[in-house]
């Protein structure tokens, strides 16, 4: 029986993250890049459920952990996903609204 991450305890989430890390490492050894990416995305979503959405604020801009130089401005938070707009290296704001797990957001941009 499959559960949603929102149903997991913190301990179960950490176990799941560990399993996904192992799966990603095995997939990487086999050269299966798409499988690695899937596992990494699942890890980020599971990790987001271990965090508090209250630590992030609407209209604030945060650095992106996985993309050095890029930032993200939050329009709103829905569960453990921040919806907003990516800001590139030239401080140009994307026109596309997107959702990112809060686990991908780093420190507030100054």
Secondary structure, 3 states (H helix, E strand, C coil): CCCCHHHCCHHHHHHHHHHHHHHHHHHHHCCCHHHHHHHHHHHHHHHHCCCCHHHCCCCCEEEECCCCCCEEEEEEEECCEEEEEEECCCCCECCCCEEEEHHHEEEECC
